[in-house]
């Protein structure tokens, strides 16, 4: 069943359009930075943008900071929101369940396909950004005096292997964060027969969480908002690593994944399928 869902995912043009757009945004920003020949002042602009002019190998981290707050969650919301609701709207859900495929198995396959899409999208963003960043800004070796080295946010030199390890950690964390949010969208997908409605419901959660993050009056609930620890992956680029927010973020996303996937399963398992 998972193989079937992955095949369907690979054959959908909008999936690859989403991936191309995710890679295009950091590429566009990189071109503007290179042609302007000056970086945003420290503390302004996206994370790492003030450092990439001398450390092009850090541009994948800047790219993650560019796509994570809005564009990557939108892609995840659209895909997850269409997972069940799209099948119902297209009239294929009833026939799909008529085969010897349990609802739990179908829901799990949809979630696995979402995880694969997110992982591939993030990896492609990192790879294209690395190639473009090093081509436009260099590897940063001259800045730190070590071949292939870049500078961490704490000011210490990172070898190429160390940077790759930290990027892998950041990729894993971003994917985990998106799976927690994707579970919310998947739940909405079992509630309605409209993929657009399910995606909008998930985006409403995203916007509400982002707004509450800016309010001091919401301090009590901030640690439990789905977006609260999304940027904790930046701590992978500190030396030593700051594990507190990373660990808290992983536990929080695990909670969202369990609760909302469980809610999606409970609703979908008892839902009357008429289309």
C-alpha positions in Angstrom: 0.0 0.0 0.0 2.8 2.4 0.8 4.4 1.7 -2.6 1.1 2.5 -4.3 0.9 5.8 -2.5 4.5 6.7 -3.3 3.8 5.9 -7.0 0.7 8.1 -7.0 2.8 10.8 -5.3 5.5 10.7 -7.9 3.0 10.9 -10.8 1.3 14.0 -9.5 2.6 17.1 -11.3 1.6 19.5 -8.5 3.9 17.6 -6.1 7.0 18.3 -8.3 5.8 21.9 -8.9 5.8 22.3 -5.1 9.3 21.0 -4.8 10.5 23.2 -7.6 9.0 26.3 -6.0 10.5 25.4 -2.6 14.0 25.2 -4.3 13.4 28.3 -6.3 12.8 30.7 -3.4 16.3 30.2 -1.8 17.8 30.3 -5.3 16.1 33.7 -6.0 17.3 35.1 -2.7 20.9 33.8 -3.3 20.9 35.6 -6.7 19.8 38.8 -5.2 22.4 38.6 -2.4 25.1 37.8 -5.0 24.2 40.7 -7.3 23.7 43.2 -4.4 27.2 42.2 -3.1 26.3 43.0 0.5 24.6 41.0 3.2 21.8 42.0 5.5 23.1 43.4 8.8 23.5 40.9 11.6 20.1 40.3 13.3 18.2 41.4 10.2 16.7 39.2 7.5 16.5 35.5 7.6 18.7 33.3 9.8 22.3 32.9 8.4 21.8 35.4 5.6 24.4 37.8 7.2 27.0 35.0 7.2 26.5 33.4 3.8 28.5 36.1 1.9 31.7 34.6 3.3 30.4 31.1 4.1 28.5 29.8 1.1 28.4 26.3 2.5 26.1 27.7 5.2 23.5 28.7 2.6 21.5 25.4 3.0 20.8 26.5 6.6 19.7 29.9 5.3 17.5 28.1 2.8 15.8 26.1 5.5 15.1 29.3 7.4 13.5 30.8 4.3 11.1 27.9 3.5 10.2 26.6 6.9 7.9 29.4 8.4 5.5 29.5 5.5 6.2 27.8 2.2 7.1 24.3 3.4 4.1 24.1 5.8 1.8 25.2 2.9 3.1 22.4 0.7 2.6 19.9 3.6 -0.9 21.2 4.3 -2.0 20.9 0.7 -0.7 17.4 0.3 -1.9 16.1 3.6 -5.2 17.9 3.3 -5.8 16.2 0.0 -4.8 12.7 1.2 -8.3 11.5 2.2 -10.5 14.4 1.2 -9.1 14.4 -2.3 -9.9 10.7 -2.7 -13.5 11.3 -1.5 -14.0 14.3 -3.8 -12.7 12.4 -6.8 -15.0 9.4 -6.0 -12.1 7.0 -5.6 -12.2 6.5 -1.9 -15.1 4.1 -1.9 -13.6 1.9 -4.6 -10.2 2.1 -2.9 -11.7 0.7 0.4 -13.6 -1.9 -1.5 -10.3 -3.6 -2.2 -8.8 -5.7 0.7 -7.3 -2.5 2.2 -8.1 -1.6 5.8 -8.7 2.0 6.7 -5.9 2.0 9.2 -3.5 0.7 6.6 -4.6 3.3 4.1 -4.2 6.1 6.6 -0.8 4.9 7.6 0.3 4.7 4.0 -0.9 8.3 3.4 1.2 9.4 6.4 4.3 7.5 5.1 3.9 9.1 1.7 3.7 12.5 3.4 6.9 11.8 5.3 8.7 10.7 2.1 7.5 13.9 0.3 8.7 16.1 3.1 12.1 14.4 3.4 12.7 14.6 -0.4 11.6 18.2 -0.6 13.9 19.3 2.3 16.9 17.3 1.0 16.5 18.8 -2.5 16.3 22.3 -0.9 19.5 21.7 1.0 21.4 20.2 -2.0 20.4 22.9 -4.5 21.1 25.6 -1.9 24.5 24.1 -1.2 25.5 24.0 -4.8 24.2 27.5 -5.5 25.7 28.9 -2.3 29.2 27.6 -2.8 29.1 28.6 -6.5 28.0 32.2 -5.7 29.7 32.8 -2.3 32.5 30.3 -2.1 33.1 27.6 0.6 34.2 30.0 3.3 37.6 28.3 3.6 39.4 31.6 3.4 37.4 33.1 6.2 38.3 30.5 8.9 41.7 29.4 7.6 40.8 25.8 7.2 40.1 24.0 3.9 36.4 23.4 3.5 35.6 24.8 6.9 32.8 27.2 7.9 32.0 29.2 11.0 29.3 28.1 13.5 26.9 30.6 15.1 29.2 30.4 18.2 32.2 31.5 16.1 34.1 28.2 16.1 35.2 26.5 12.9 33.3 23.5 11.6 34.8 21.0 9.3 33.0 19.8 6.2 32.1 16.5 7.9 30.8 18.4 11.0 28.7 20.7 8.9 27.2 17.7 7.0 26.4 16.0 10.3 24.7 19.1 11.6 22.8 19.6 8.4 21.5 16.0 8.6 20.3 16.7 12.1 18.6 19.9 11.0 16.9 18.0 8.1 15.7 15.3 10.5 14.3 17.9 12.9 12.5 19.9 10.1 10.9 16.7 8.8 9.8 15.8 12.3 8.3 19.2 12.7 6.4 19.0 9.5 5.0 15.5 10.4 3.4 16.9 13.5 1.8 19.6 11.4 1.0 17.2 8.7 -1.0 15.0 11.1 -3.2 18.0 11.9 -3.9 18.5 8.1 -4.5 14.7 7.8 -7.1 14.9 10.6 -8.9 17.7 8.8 -8.8 15.6 5.6 -10.9 12.9 7.3 -13.4 15.5 8.5 -14.3 17.0 5.1 -14.6 15.9 1.5 -12.8 19.0 0.3 -9.0 18.9 0.0 -8.9 22.7 -0.1 -11.0 22.9 3.0 -8.7 20.6 4.9 -5.7 22.5 3.8 -7.2 25.8 4.8 -8.1 24.3 8.2 -4.5 23.3 8.7 -3.3 26.7 7.6 -5.7 28.4 10.0 -4.0 26.4 12.8 -0.6 27.6 11.4 -1.6 31.3 11.3 -3.2 31.1 14.7 -0.1 29.6 16.2 2.1 32.1 14.6 0.0 35.0 15.8 -0.1 33.7 19.4 3.7 33.4 19.3 3.9 37.2 19.1 1.6 37.9 22.0 3.0 38.2 25.5 -0.5 37.4 26.9 -0.3 33.9 25.3 2.9 33.1 27.2 1.2 30.2 29.1 0.3 28.3 25.9 3.3 29.2 23.7 5.3 26.1 24.7 2.5 23.9 23.4 1.9 25.7 20.0 2.8 23.6 17.0 5.2 26.3 15.6 6.9 27.2 18.9 10.0 25.0 18.4 10.1 24.9 14.6 13.3 27.1 14.5 15.1 25.1 17.2 17.0 23.3 14.4 19.2 26.4 14.3 20.8 25.2 17.5 22.5 22.4 15.5 24.8 25.1 14.2 26.0 26.2 17.6 29.0 24.9 19.3 28.4 23.2 21.7 24.9 22.2 20.5 21.9 23.5 22.5 19.8 20.4 23.0 17.0 21.7 25.3 14.8 23.3 22.6 15.6 20.5 20.1 14.5 17.8 22.6 11.4 19.8 23.6 10.5 20.3 20.0 10.8 16.6 19.1 8.6 15.7 22.1 6.0 18.3 21.2 5.8 17.2 17.5 5.6 13.5 18.7 2.6 14.5 20.8 0.9 16.3 17.9 1.6 13.3 15.6 0.2 10.8 18.1 -2.9 12.9 19.1 -3.9 14.0 15.6 -3.1 10.8 13.8 -5.1 9.0 16.4 -8.0 11.5 16.0 -7.8 11.0 12.2 -7.8 7.2 12.7 -10.8 7.4 15.1 -12.8 9.6 12.8 -11.9 7.7 9.5 -12.4 4.3 11.0 -16.1 5.1 11.9 -16.8 7.4 8.9 -19.6 6.4 6.5 -17.9 6.4 3.1 -20.5 7.4 0.4 -18.1 8.6 -2.3 
